[in-house]
Amino acid sequence: ETGVTQTPRHLVMGMTNKKSLKCEQHLGHNAMYWYKQSAKKPLELMFVYSLEERVENNSVPSRFSPECPNSSHLFLHLHTLQPEDSALYLCASSRRVGWTEAFFGQGTRLTVV
Amino acid sequence: ELKVEQNPLFLSMQEGKNYTIYCNYSTTSDRLYWYRQDPGKSLESLFVLLSNGAVKQEGRLMASLDTKARLSTLHITAAVHDLSATYFCAVDIGGATNKLIFGTGTLLAVQP
């Protein structure tokens, strides 16, 4: 248990569906992140939030839409995804942006059919 | 282009043997992390290496950092089956947004 909880753990969705991934951290951290982990590729940083404000968007397609309503919760809204978006999506948090000791959630395994 | 390369990508080793995983990176950094990931589980932080020459040890694992050579190593001593997992190095490239660049990972399988 790392203090970062992601739901759901597994998700299968069609290309026309809309779904959301949820991340919650109980560590009192101010920074939260979304990473994508595809097979045989390094983890890719997608978004960075600092105190609910997005501070980085790494050229992620608009079909991925993050939301951070408060410093403990982070969402990733998904719509009209492609099969190549199938991956493990990992949420992480750290004390603050620039403090790179990050704690990761267990991830959501997403399959787009 | 920034690269973080791990070698080997897959390692099958017998219990009791020693081996080293290498992490080479292509940019200046003085901070490097090692993580472990078990199948279906989260990434677990193993080591934080904060300066040139840093060496840290925990149990059968020892990590070191040579910032001049842009190289980190994770040495496994007398491997046991419980060490089977995927190991990632991640390089902090600095800047305001906390950017970690991950290696591709090394899948370690320790055989009895």
Interface residues (C-beta under 8 A of the other chain):
Chain A: T2 V4 A31 Y33 K40 K41 P42 L43 L45 V48 V55 E56 L90 A92 S94 V97 G98 W99 T100 E101 A102 F103 F104 G105 Q106 G107 R109
Chain B: V4 R31 Y33 Y35 G40 K41 S42 L43 E44 S45 V48 F88 A90 D92 A96 T97 N98 K99 L100 I101 F102 G103 T104 G105
